[in-house]
Amino acid sequence: MKDFKFLCTLLLTALAFSACSNDEIVEPESNQPVTDGITFTAVFSVKNGTTRALNDPGDGTLTASWAVDEEIAIIFGGNKYTATVTDVDDGGNATVTATLPLDTPNNQAVTFIYPASAADGSGLRSDLLSSQDGTLATLSSNLDVASAEGNIVVYGGTAQPNGTVTLVNQFAICKFQFTDESDQAITNIEKLAITDLATRQVINVTTTPPTASVYVAMLPSSNSTKFRAKTTDGKFYEKTASAHLQAGMFYQPTFQMHVTEREYVDLGLPSGTLWATCNVGADTPEEYGDYFAWGEITTKNLYSFETYQYCNGSPSALTKYCADSSYGYNGFTDNLTELLPEDDAATANWGSDWQMPSYDQIMELLHSCQSVNWTTLNGVNGFQIIGTNLNRIFLPAAGCRVDVNLYSPESEGYYWSRSLDTNTSPMAFSLKFSGMGCDSRSSSRYQGHPIRPVRKR
């Protein structure tokens, strides 16, 4: 496994803004009106000559500048308040203002986050990096995040920082480029999935239009990382490398990718169905691979009906694949009982030769093979299925994802079919197994399950 070979330059390592100290505060006149709130004012100065919004001149550095109307979040008491850049002077310093509640206490502890869109009332948004578009413009506006802890001084209807506060970058910024096995540049990337193999956190990048250079904000890491790219001509490329990423740094790696070839096994099934040897997102039979909600074709970090693509926030508000109006949004039904190719994660990630198994194909696998046994492969628990021709596949007990948690890895396996449970439309059929046995069952569609693709002979 090769390490990243990066050209690194220090990027926006810290920003500082300063304000008057306590003894410099000028008491307002006694007749100064204070009605709508407390006026917060600060001047953001630039440390070490670095500034904000990013531009890539192509020389291995990123340059930037503040812009009027940019926003910085001020967070305290479970609430988010927004400070706006109102002026930028010739020296690159930005004046920001905000209106805070009248009851804001003096010396209030606060968190400052730039840009404001990266924050909510509790701090940095947990889903911030999971979906990106690969452009420097979007990264600059939304993902070049810096934050700091501090206190604000409140006096006579005004507020300002208590001394100097330093904003510290939270993410590394990467400009990825790729070549094929002939060392030719890959210029038509339309999707890129980046998986931290230790934490299983995934960044999904969809580029519009397809591109040769993909800009991505990433957490600091020293973990092995898998890159999976899809190009507009339907090819799939993969690469695994060791990451050495530091917050506030700019990296420009070029990876040589290899075309993925998907292996399959003929188990001698009556239908002629061929089963893949590994899961979507995995390279070996025992790897867990990626987790998908039913009908979604990319992974994510939070699995719930609130984040599920085909409903309006609840299982009784389905917007696609609904056979019963009592579960449909405003009585919606479409009577679609199997996933369409565009919603099939196997097809979307591996190509048109592949699809998720149907309910009937899962039942055939369980009942038409010679044996189904709980076993261990390379230290990983799972089920081994041996066909009548003695060919075999291994399904790792990868558990399932609910909310942000992974449940029952090494003790249970859940694998999606492409078939809807028509009796209960918020659910779909899946293969479920443990050391106690295996069968098909219905699972809530929002859950994250692995997928083992199939193809016809």
C-alpha positions as CSV (number, residue, x, y, z in Angstrom):
1,M,0.0,0.0,0.0
2,K,1.5,3.3,-1.0
3,D,1.4,6.5,1.1
4,F,0.0,9.7,-0.3
5,K,2.7,11.6,-2.1
6,F,1.6,15.2,-1.6
7,L,2.8,18.7,-2.3
8,C,1.9,20.4,0.8
9,T,1.6,24.1,1.6
10,L,0.3,25.6,4.8
11,L,-3.2,26.7,4.2
12,L,-5.1,29.2,6.4
13,T,-3.5,27.8,9.5
14,A,-5.1,30.4,11.7
15,L,-7.1,33.6,11.5
16,A,-7.4,36.0,14.2
17,F,-9.8,38.8,15.1
18,S,-9.2,41.3,17.8
19,A,-11.1,43.9,19.7
20,C,-10.5,46.4,22.4
21,S,-9.6,45.0,25.8
22,N,-11.9,45.8,28.8
23,D,-10.2,49.0,29.7
24,E,-10.7,50.3,26.2
25,I,-14.4,50.0,26.1
26,V,-16.1,53.4,25.7
27,E,-19.2,53.8,27.8
28,P,-22.1,54.8,25.7
29,E,-24.1,57.9,26.4
30,S,-26.9,57.3,28.9
31,N,-29.6,58.2,26.4
32,Q,-28.3,55.6,23.8
33,P,-31.4,53.5,22.8
34,V,-31.2,49.7,23.2
35,T,-34.3,48.1,21.9
36,D,-33.8,45.3,19.4
37,G,-30.8,43.6,20.9
38,I,-27.1,44.0,21.7
39,T,-24.9,45.0,18.9
40,F,-21.8,42.8,18.6
41,T,-18.9,44.2,16.6
42,A,-15.4,42.8,16.0
43,V,-12.5,43.3,13.5
44,F,-11.1,40.1,12.0
45,S,-7.5,40.7,11.3
46,V,-5.4,38.3,9.2
47,K,-2.6,36.3,10.8
48,N,0.5,35.4,8.7
49,G,-0.9,37.0,5.6
50,T,-3.6,34.4,5.0
51,T,-7.2,35.3,4.3
52,R,-10.5,33.6,3.6
53,A,-12.3,32.7,0.3
54,L,-10.1,30.4,-1.7
55,N,-8.5,30.7,-5.2
56,D,-6.1,28.2,-6.7
57,P,-3.4,29.9,-8.9
58,G,-1.9,26.5,-9.9
59,D,1.4,27.0,-8.1
60,G,0.7,24.7,-5.1
61,T,-0.8,27.3,-2.9
62,L,-4.3,28.6,-2.2
63,T,-4.9,32.3,-2.0
64,A,-8.0,34.1,-0.6
65,S,-9.7,37.3,0.6
66,W,-12.5,38.3,2.8
67,A,-15.7,39.4,1.1
68,V,-18.5,41.7,2.3
69,D,-21.6,39.8,3.4
70,E,-19.7,36.6,4.4
71,E,-21.1,35.2,7.6
72,I,-19.6,33.9,10.9
73,A,-21.6,31.9,13.4
74,I,-21.6,32.9,17.1
75,I,-22.9,30.0,19.2
76,F,-24.0,29.9,22.8
77,G,-26.9,28.6,24.9
78,G,-27.9,26.1,22.2
79,N,-28.5,28.9,19.7
80,K,-26.7,30.2,16.6
81,Y,-26.4,33.9,15.8
82,T,-24.9,35.2,12.6
83,A,-22.3,37.9,12.3
84,T,-21.9,39.5,8.8
85,V,-18.8,41.0,7.2
86,T,-19.8,44.7,6.6
87,D,-16.5,46.1,5.4
88,V,-13.0,45.0,4.3
89,D,-10.2,47.6,4.6
90,D,-7.1,47.9,2.5
91,G,-5.1,45.7,4.8
92,G,-7.5,42.8,4.4
93,N,-9.2,43.2,7.8
94,A,-12.9,42.5,8.0
95,T,-15.4,44.3,10.2
96,V,-18.2,42.1,11.3
97,T,-21.4,42.9,13.2
98,A,-24.3,40.9,14.7
99,T,-27.3,41.4,16.9
100,L,-27.4,39.3,20.1
101,P,-30.2,38.9,22.6
102,L,-30.8,41.6,25.2
103,D,-30.2,39.1,28.0
104,T,-26.8,38.0,26.8
105,P,-24.7,37.9,29.9
106,N,-21.3,39.6,30.3
107,N,-18.3,37.4,29.7
108,Q,-20.5,34.8,27.9
109,A,-18.5,31.8,26.6
110,V,-19.1,31.4,22.9
111,T,-18.0,29.4,19.8
112,F,-17.1,31.2,16.6
113,I,-17.4,29.2,13.4
114,Y,-16.6,30.3,9.8
115,P,-18.6,30.0,7.6
116,A,-21.9,30.3,9.4
117,S,-23.4,27.7,7.1
118,A,-21.2,25.0,8.6
119,A,-22.7,25.4,12.1
120,D,-25.9,24.8,13.9
121,G,-27.0,25.5,17.5
122,S,-24.7,22.8,18.9
123,G,-21.6,23.6,16.9
124,L,-20.1,22.2,13.8
125,R,-22.7,20.3,11.7
126,S,-22.1,16.5,11.9
127,D,-23.1,15.9,8.2
128,L,-20.9,18.7,6.8
129,L,-18.4,16.6,4.8
130,S,-20.5,13.7,3.8
131,S,-21.7,15.1,0.4
132,Q,-19.6,17.4,-1.7
133,D,-19.5,18.6,-5.3
134,G,-15.7,18.6,-5.9
135,T,-15.5,22.3,-6.8
136,L,-13.2,24.9,-5.2
137,A,-16.0,27.5,-5.2
138,T,-18.4,25.4,-3.1
139,L,-15.5,24.2,-0.8
140,S,-14.5,27.8,-0.3
141,S,-18.0,29.0,0.5
142,N,-19.1,26.1,2.8
143,L,-16.3,23.8,3.8
144,D,-13.1,25.8,4.5
145,V,-14.1,25.7,8.1
146,A,-12.3,27.5,11.0
147,S,-13.5,27.8,14.6
148,A,-12.5,29.0,18.0
149,E,-13.7,29.3,21.6
150,G,-13.8,32.6,23.4
151,N,-15.8,35.0,25.5
152,I,-17.6,38.2,24.7
153,V,-17.8,41.4,26.8
154,V,-21.2,43.0,27.1
155,Y,-21.5,46.6,28.2
156,G,-24.1,49.3,27.7
157,G,-25.9,47.6,24.8
158,T,-22.7,46.6,22.9
159,A,-20.6,43.4,22.8
160,Q,-17.2,42.5,21.5
161,P,-14.6,39.7,21.9
162,N,-12.7,39.7,25.2
163,G,-9.2,40.1,23.7
164,T,-7.9,38.2,20.6
165,V,-9.5,35.0,19.4
166,T,-7.8,32.7,16.9
167,L,-9.8,30.8,14.4
168,V,-8.2,27.4,13.7
169,N,-8.8,25.4,10.6
170,Q,-10.7,22.1,11.1
171,F,-10.2,20.3,7.8
172,A,-7.4,19.5,5.3
173,I,-8.1,20.6,1.7
174,C,-7.2,18.2,-1.1
175,K,-7.0,18.6,-4.9
176,F,-7.2,15.0,-6.2
177,Q,-6.2,14.1,-9.7
178,F,-6.1,10.5,-11.1
179,T,-4.5,8.5,-13.8
180,D,-5.3,5.1,-15.3
181,E,-2.9,2.1,-15.4
182,S,-1.3,3.6,-18.6
183,D,-0.6,6.8,-16.7
184,Q,-3.1,8.7,-18.7
185,A,-5.1,11.4,-16.9
186,I,-8.7,10.4,-16.0
187,T,-10.6,13.6,-17.0
188,N,-14.3,12.5,-16.9
189,I,-14.9,11.6,-13.2
190,E,-18.5,12.0,-12.3
191,K,-18.6,10.3,-8.9
192,L,-15.9,9.8,-6.2
193,A,-16.4,7.9,-2.9
194,I,-13.7,8.4,-0.3
195,T,-13.9,5.9,2.7
196,D,-11.8,6.1,5.8
197,L,-11.2,2.3,6.4
198,A,-10.8,2.7,10.1
199,T,-13.8,4.9,11.0
200,R,-15.9,3.9,8.0
201,Q,-16.8,7.5,7.4
202,V,-17.6,8.2,3.8
203,I,-17.4,11.3,1.6
204,N,-19.5,11.1,-1.5
205,V,-18.5,13.6,-4.3
206,T,-20.7,14.1,-7.3
207,T,-19.1,16.4,-9.9
208,T,-21.1,18.4,-12.4
209,P,-19.8,18.7,-15.0
210,P,-17.4,15.7,-14.9
211,T,-13.8,16.8,-14.2
212,A,-10.2,15.9,-13.9
213,S,-9.5,17.8,-10.6
214,V,-11.6,17.1,-7.6
215,Y,-11.4,19.4,-4.5
216,V,-12.4,17.8,-1.2
217,A,-12.4,18.9,2.4
218,M,-11.3,16.1,4.7
219,L,-10.9,15.4,8.4
220,P,-7.3,15.1,9.7
221,S,-6.3,11.5,9.5
222,S,-3.5,8.9,9.3
223,N,-5.8,6.0,8.3
224,S,-5.9,3.9,5.2
225,T,-8.3,5.4,2.8
226,K,-10.1,3.9,-0.2
227,F,-11.0,5.9,-3.3
228,R,-13.6,4.7,-5.8
229,A,-14.2,6.7,-8.9
230,K,-16.9,6.3,-11.6
231,T,-16.4,8.0,-15.0
232,T,-18.9,9.1,-17.6
233,D,-18.1,6.1,-19.8
234,G,-19.3,3.7,-17.1
235,K,-15.8,2.6,-15.9
236,F,-15.0,2.1,-12.2
237,Y,-11.6,2.7,-10.7
238,E,-10.2,2.0,-7.2
239,K,-7.2,2.9,-5.1
240,T,-6.3,2.4,-1.5
241,A,-3.6,4.5,0.1
242,S,-2.4,5.7,3.5
243,A,-3.5,9.2,4.4
244,H,-1.4,11.7,6.4
245,L,-3.7,14.7,6.5
246,Q,-3.4,17.7,8.8
247,A,-5.9,20.4,9.3
248,G,-5.0,23.7,7.6
249,M,-2.9,22.0,4.9
250,F,-3.4,21.9,1.2
251,Y,-2.6,18.6,-0.5
252,Q,-2.3,17.8,-4.3
253,P,-2.0,14.1,-4.8
254,T,-2.2,12.3,-8.1
255,F,-3.3,8.6,-7.8
256,Q,-2.8,5.9,-10.4
257,M,-6.1,3.9,-10.3
258,H,-6.9,0.4,-11.4
259,V,-10.0,-0.7,-13.2
260,T,-12.2,-2.8,-11.0
261,E,-13.1,-6.3,-12.2
262,R,-16.0,-7.9,-10.4
263,E,-15.8,-11.6,-9.7
264,Y,-18.8,-13.8,-9.5
265,V,-19.6,-17.5,-8.6
266,D,-21.9,-20.0,-10.3
267,L,-23.6,-21.9,-7.5
268,G,-25.6,-24.1,-9.9
269,L,-28.9,-22.4,-9.0
270,P,-32.0,-23.3,-11.1
271,S,-32.4,-19.7,-12.3
272,G,-28.9,-19.4,-13.4
273,T,-28.3,-16.4,-11.1
274,L,-24.6,-15.6,-10.5
275,W,-23.6,-14.2,-7.1
276,A,-20.8,-11.7,-6.6
277,T,-17.9,-12.8,-4.4
278,C,-17.8,-9.6,-2.4
279,N,-20.1,-6.7,-1.2
280,V,-20.5,-3.4,-2.9
281,G,-17.6,-1.3,-1.6
282,A,-15.4,-4.3,-0.6
283,D,-12.4,-5.8,-2.3
284,T,-12.4,-9.2,-0.6
285,P,-15.2,-11.6,0.5
286,E,-14.8,-10.9,4.2
287,E,-14.8,-7.1,3.9
288,Y,-18.1,-5.5,5.1
289,G,-18.1,-3.0,2.2
290,D,-20.6,-0.1,2.2
291,Y,-24.0,0.4,3.8
292,F,-27.0,1.7,1.9
293,A,-30.5,2.7,2.8
294,W,-33.0,0.8,0.5
295,G,-33.2,2.5,-2.9
296,E,-30.3,4.9,-2.2
297,I,-27.2,4.6,-4.3
298,T,-24.6,6.4,-2.1
299,T,-23.6,5.9,1.5
300,K,-24.1,8.4,4.3
301,N,-23.3,8.9,8.0
302,L,-26.8,9.1,9.4
303,Y,-29.5,6.5,8.6
304,S,-33.0,7.5,9.7
305,F,-36.4,8.3,8.1
306,E,-35.5,12.0,8.5
307,T,-32.6,11.5,6.1
308,Y,-34.2,8.9,3.8
309,Q,-34.4,9.9,0.2
310,Y,-37.9,8.6,-0.6
311,C,-40.1,10.1,2.2
312,N,-40.9,13.4,3.8
313,G,-39.4,12.7,7.2
314,S,-41.6,9.8,8.3
315,P,-42.5,6.2,7.3
316,S,-46.1,7.4,6.6
317,A,-45.0,10.0,4.1
318,L,-43.4,7.9,1.4
319,T,-42.7,9.6,-2.0
320,K,-41.6,6.5,-4.0
321,Y,-42.1,2.8,-3.9
322,C,-45.5,2.8,-2.1
323,A,-48.2,0.2,-2.6
324,D,-50.5,1.5,0.2
325,S,-51.9,5.1,0.3
326,S,-51.9,5.0,4.1
327,Y,-48.1,5.1,3.9
328,G,-47.9,7.6,1.1
329,Y,-47.3,11.3,1.3
330,N,-50.8,12.9,0.9
331,G,-52.1,9.4,-0.1
332,F,-49.3,8.8,-2.7
333,T,-49.0,5.4,-4.4
334,D,-47.0,4.2,-7.4
335,N,-47.2,0.4,-7.1
336,L,-43.5,0.0,-7.8
337,T,-42.6,-3.2,-6.1
338,E,-38.9,-3.6,-7.2
339,L,-36.2,-1.0,-7.4
340,L,-35.7,0.7,-10.7
341,P,-32.1,0.5,-12.1
342,E,-31.4,4.1,-11.2
343,D,-32.2,3.4,-7.6
344,D,-30.4,0.0,-7.4
345,A,-27.1,0.5,-5.5
346,A,-25.5,-2.5,-7.2
347,T,-26.3,-1.2,-10.7
348,A,-25.3,2.4,-9.9
349,N,-22.0,1.4,-8.3
350,W,-21.0,-1.7,-10.4
351,G,-22.7,-1.1,-13.8
352,S,-25.6,-2.4,-15.7
353,D,-24.6,-6.1,-15.6
354,W,-25.3,-6.1,-11.9
355,Q,-28.3,-5.6,-9.6
356,M,-29.5,-6.3,-6.1
357,P,-31.1,-9.7,-5.6
358,S,-34.8,-10.1,-5.6
359,Y,-36.7,-11.7,-2.8
360,D,-37.1,-14.8,-4.9
361,Q,-33.3,-14.9,-5.6
362,I,-32.6,-14.7,-1.9
363,M,-35.0,-17.6,-1.2
364,E,-33.5,-19.6,-4.0
365,L,-30.0,-19.0,-2.5
366,L,-31.1,-20.3,0.9
367,H,-33.1,-23.3,-0.2
368,S,-31.5,-24.5,-3.5
369,C,-27.9,-24.7,-2.3
370,Q,-26.2,-27.7,-0.7
371,S,-25.4,-26.1,2.6
372,V,-25.6,-22.8,4.5
373,N,-23.2,-22.7,7.5
374,W,-22.0,-20.1,10.1
375,T,-18.3,-20.0,9.9
376,T,-15.2,-17.7,10.0
377,L,-13.1,-16.4,7.1
378,N,-9.8,-14.7,7.8
379,G,-11.0,-13.9,11.3
380,V,-14.4,-12.5,10.2
381,N,-17.7,-14.2,11.2
382,G,-20.3,-14.9,8.6
383,F,-22.2,-17.4,6.5
384,Q,-20.7,-19.7,3.9
385,I,-23.1,-20.9,1.2
386,I,-22.1,-23.9,-0.9
387,G,-23.9,-24.7,-4.1
388,T,-24.8,-28.0,-5.6
389,N,-21.7,-27.8,-7.8
390,L,-19.6,-27.2,-4.6
391,N,-18.8,-23.6,-5.5
392,R,-19.2,-21.2,-2.6
393,I,-19.6,-17.7,-1.5
394,F,-19.0,-16.0,1.9
395,L,-21.3,-13.3,3.4
396,P,-19.7,-11.4,6.3
397,A,-21.8,-10.7,9.4
398,A,-21.6,-6.9,8.9
399,G,-24.5,-5.9,11.0
400,C,-26.6,-2.9,10.0
401,R,-26.5,0.9,10.5
402,V,-29.2,2.8,12.3
403,D,-28.8,6.6,13.0
404,V,-25.0,6.9,13.3
405,N,-24.4,3.5,14.9
406,L,-23.3,0.2,13.6
407,Y,-25.3,-2.6,15.3
408,S,-24.4,-6.3,15.6
409,P,-21.2,-6.6,13.5
410,E,-19.6,-10.0,13.8
411,S,-22.9,-11.5,15.2
412,E,-25.6,-10.7,12.6
413,G,-25.8,-10.1,8.9
414,Y,-28.4,-8.1,7.0
415,Y,-28.4,-7.9,3.2
416,W,-30.9,-5.9,1.1
417,S,-33.0,-7.4,-1.7
418,R,-34.5,-5.1,-4.4
419,S,-38.0,-6.2,-3.4
420,L,-40.5,-4.0,-1.5
421,D,-42.6,-5.5,1.2
422,T,-45.9,-4.7,-0.4
423,N,-47.9,-5.4,2.8
424,T,-45.9,-2.7,4.7
425,S,-44.5,-0.2,2.2
426,P,-42.0,1.5,4.6
427,M,-40.2,-1.9,4.7
428,A,-38.3,-4.0,2.2
429,F,-37.1,-7.6,2.2
430,S,-33.6,-8.5,3.3
431,L,-31.6,-11.6,4.0
432,K,-30.9,-11.9,7.8
433,F,-28.6,-14.4,9.4
434,S,-26.8,-15.1,12.7
435,G,-25.2,-18.1,14.4
436,M,-28.8,-19.3,15.0
437,G,-29.8,-19.5,11.4
438,C,-30.9,-17.5,8.4
439,D,-34.1,-16.4,6.6
440,S,-35.6,-13.6,4.7
441,R,-37.3,-10.8,6.7
442,S,-38.6,-7.3,6.3
443,S,-36.5,-4.3,7.4
444,S,-37.2,-0.6,7.7
445,R,-36.0,1.0,4.4
446,Y,-34.0,3.7,6.1
447,Q,-31.6,1.3,7.7
448,G,-28.1,0.9,6.2
449,H,-27.4,-2.7,5.0
450,P,-24.6,-4.1,2.9
451,I,-25.4,-5.3,-0.6
452,R,-24.3,-8.5,-2.4
453,P,-25.0,-8.0,-6.1
454,V,-26.1,-10.7,-8.6
455,R,-26.1,-11.0,-12.4
456,K,-27.6,-13.3,-14.9
457,R,-25.6,-15.9,-16.8
